[in-house]
Amino acid sequence: MNFNNAFFEKAFGTFEQLTVSDLPEFCFSGRSNVGKSSLINKLCGRKQLARVSGKPGKTVTVNFYRADDIRIVDLPGYGYAKVPFAERTRWSDLMEGYFKSGRNIKCVFSLIDMRHPPTDFDLSMLEFLRAMDMEYHIVLTKSDKLNKGEFAERMSLIRTELGELADRGEIIPFSAQTGEGSDKIKEIIESLRG
């Protein structure tokens, strides 16, 4: 599979706009500004495929990218406090509708900033995915921001912090700068796409 062939296909802001799921979908979920768009860009070898912003809360739609015979799905970030209540409600309805609509979701990559313990939002998302019986893997972003000692400490703490939520899949350190973790994510997608 050639990830470099990926292209932006469509974006939807409400559940009602979603079109029928006709290809396997691989989702990237996480709090605002955790690095979902940067990860997708690194995975696909493109700097501007997914729009990256320094300000949290910029991805407000479900964005679909086509790569060969799969879709890569960039989900809106959660947990940004400055979003109005109506917008949080729209996001909640969109996410719940997306996940419960019987789509061909093969796997969710749940992104967590490696520099910090998982937030309550991160834990809630993982609990939701577990309750939905979805395959998920945890991607620890911004791994390059830690020195060797900090990296080792966070890796040893993360399983304790996640508890049984860490038992479902891989825990993958990732860096958008160095590409660490990209090959593992691609390997998982390749193994599940059929």
N, C-alpha and C positions, 0 to 999 in steps of 0.2 A: 504494500500500500504506500502511496506517495502523499505524505502530508503536505508537501510543498505545493500541491495542486489545489489546496483548499481555497475557497472563495466565499465571500459573504453572500448569503442567499436571501434572508428575510428577517424581519423583526416584528414582534407583536407586543402590544402594551396591555391587552386584556385577554382573558381566557377565551372569550367569544371569537376573537380574531384568529386563534390557532387553527392551522390547517391540519388535515389528516396526517398521521404519522405513517410514512411509507418506507422508511429506512431505519436501521438501528441508530439510536441516539446515545451519545456520550456527553454527560452534563458536567459542568464545572460550577460549583456552588461555593459561597463563602461570604463573609461579611464585606461591607463596602471597603474598597481600597486594599484588599488582601493580595491582589495580584492576579485575578482571573484572566483579564485581558492580556496581561504580559505573558502569562503561561501559555495561552492559546497562540500568541504570536511566536513564542519560542518554539513551541511544538511544531508549528507549520513553517518555520523558517522565514517568517515575514515580520517586518517591524510595524506595519500599519494595518494589518488585517483586522484586528480588533482594536477599537479606539481605547487608548490609555489616557487616563487623566490623573493628575496629582490630587484632585479634589474627590472626596468620597461621594457616593450616591449618584454618579454620572450614568451608570448603566441602569436604565429604568425599564428596559424591555427585555424580553427573551429573544436573544439573538442567535440565529441559526447559520452555521457555516457548513458548506458541503465539501467533503473530502472523499473522493472516489465514491464508494458505496455506503458511506456513513454520514451522519450529521454530528457536528460538534456544537454543543449548546452552551452558550454563555448566559447564565442566569443573573438576574439583578441582585446586587449585593444587599445583605440584610444588616440590621443593627445600627443604621446611621440615625442618630438622635434628632438631627435637625430637619428630618423629613416630616411634613405635616401629617396629621392623623389620617386624612382622606387618602393620602398617597400610600401610607403604610397598609391601609385596608385594601387598596387596589393591588398592592404587591402581594399581600397575603392571599387574596382571592386568586390572583394569577398563578402563584406558586402551587397552591392546593389544587386548583383546576388542572394545571399542567401535570402534576404527579399522579393525580387520581383519574386521568382521562383514558387510561388503557394504552398509552403510547408505548412504542417499542424502545423503552429506556433500558439499555444494557447495563449501564453502570453510572454512578455519580462519583465524581472526584470532589471530595469535600476539602476545601482549602482553609488552612489555619495558619496564622502568622507564627512562625517557629519561635520568634523572640519572646512570646508571651504565652501564658497558660490559655487554654481554650476559653472563650467567653461563654456566658449563659446562652447566647444566641447560637454559637457553634454546637454546644451540647444539645440544645433543643432541635437543631436541624438533624443531627445524627440520630437522635431518638426518633424523630419523625421518619427518617429513612429506614431505620431498623423496624419500626412498627409497620411500615409499608412493605417490609421484606424485600427491600431493594439491595442489590449489590452496591457497595460503596468502598472507596479507598480514601485514605486521608493523606493529603499532600501538605507538607509543612513548607510554606513559602518563605522567601527571604533568608534562606540558609546561609547565603554568603555574607550576611550582615553580622554573623557571630564568629568569634575566634574559636579555635579548636576546643578549648576548655568549656566555653559557653555552649558550643554545639553538642558536646558529649553530655553536658548536664541536662540540656533540654531533651535530648533523645532518651535519657534515662528517666526523666520525669513524665514524659508525655503519656506513657501507658497507664501510669498511676492516675494522672489527671483525667484521662478518658474512661478509665475503668473498663467495664464490659463492652463499651462502645468501640474499643480498639480491637476487639476480637474478630471482627467480620472480614477485614481485608488487610492490605498492605499499609504501612506507614512510610511515606516516601518524602525524604527531604528534597526540596526543589530550589533552584536558583535561576531566575530569569537572566542573570548576568553570565553565569558559567554554563548553564544548561544542565547542571546536575539534576538528575531525576527524570529528564525528558525521555531517555531511552526506556526506563521502566514503565512510564505512563504509556508510551507507544506500544510496548510489549503487551500490556494489559488490554489495550484497545484491539490490537491485532488478534489476541487470543479469544476475544468475546464477539468480534464483529460478525462471524458466520452465523 
